[in-house]
Amino acid sequence: MLQPLSILFIVILAILIGIQLTRAFVSPDKAKIWSPLTFIGATLVYYIIIPSLFSMKGYQISNIKGQWLFYLSAVLFYCFVLVGFHVQVKGRFPRWNKLITSNKVVSYGLFLFVIALLCYIPFRGFRTTLWDSDATLVTERTGFVSYFIDLISLLCASCGLLLMGAKKGVKILNLFLFLGVLYLTFVVYVVAGFRFRLVYLVLILFTIYHLYSRPKRVNFLLILGVGIPIFFLFAAMDTSRNYGRGLNRESLQEITIDEMEKGSRENAAVLYFSTLCTDYYNDTKEYVGFEPIINAVFMPFPRALFPWKPEGLYIREAQLKTLGSYDAGAAFLSFTEGFISFGWFGVVLYGFLIGLLSSLFWRNYDENRGSIGAILLLALFNGFCYQWVSRGYLGGNLNSFLYFVIVPFWLLSIAKFFKRKVQ
């Protein structure tokens, strides 16, 4: 049961998000609906508003004394996202904006695809099916192995570039290349078992589809046609996934229609844990301070070379203090991490920084709408916004930002440099 103040702040949050989305949707500029603010707002709706109203049965959220504090923090966070977004950021990405030309989108997309598979296949094998019974090679993510496996993040940029190639309509081969790479990417991501990569992929492709080569109206039939099956797939993955191996066919066959219709309750679990942590740390003031930032700074460095680097234990401690155990692998929202770090200042700081970086990527696109690089950068960042908001783990978020957004452009820049040297 929601407390009266919780309902008030939910209404305020819904109104703020609704105003922003409505203004973007009715704007004569068809591109505005594809700004990062849309994806930040949609993530908050999915993880806060929807589960608060429909999916909290089975959780003891009504027993949380400071329940309303979490909803206040959500409103404060979103307000400062908006403040940060409207700051006139000066930085841009001129070299990356010019890096990719229309006649190179297919070759660059295939280059990233090949690099991703060359790094992934030696440790997880080559797969064309989703079933765990077909797994032949599952190397543990230890040492440097995880760095190679995580390069499957390149597949998002690869699919995005190949979609641009397919939309050019020059050759039917480009369409088949896109569909083939998209299918193999889908298999790899489902087999890996982490749903956030699938969300990344979908959001990136939606952004590119609507912005390249010119902004177009939102295709709701396409979004529903993709979104509904993905929703049911997430429900199936909840009970049948085997990380790194694929889906268990027997478990999948036992899922009932009712279970599929309920979908994944992961959003309700995240909301519940976020509320618990906000209440606990507000009472105890046991803030973790700079620990998430220190953890994030050292996150990209391999533990094999830096065995002393921090392990993000503050999340386990939060689970132990609020849930009594860290076996469940609970997750909280990004601004909740800010709260357990610095209290209300942390919520403001996280919101402002997310808004500021969102402004950078949006303005880079807005001033370079004809640039393939600018469109791809915005699309990749839009996908990243989902994880950044929905997962309060700064180290993991920084790692994903590097792999999904930065590394594809680094690799393409290096490839172009060496090509010039050879010529």
Summary of the structure (lengths in Angstrom):
residues: 423
radius of gyration: 21.4
end to end distance: 68.2
largest distance: 69.2
contacts: 1405
relative contact order: 0.15
helix: 73%
strand: 1%
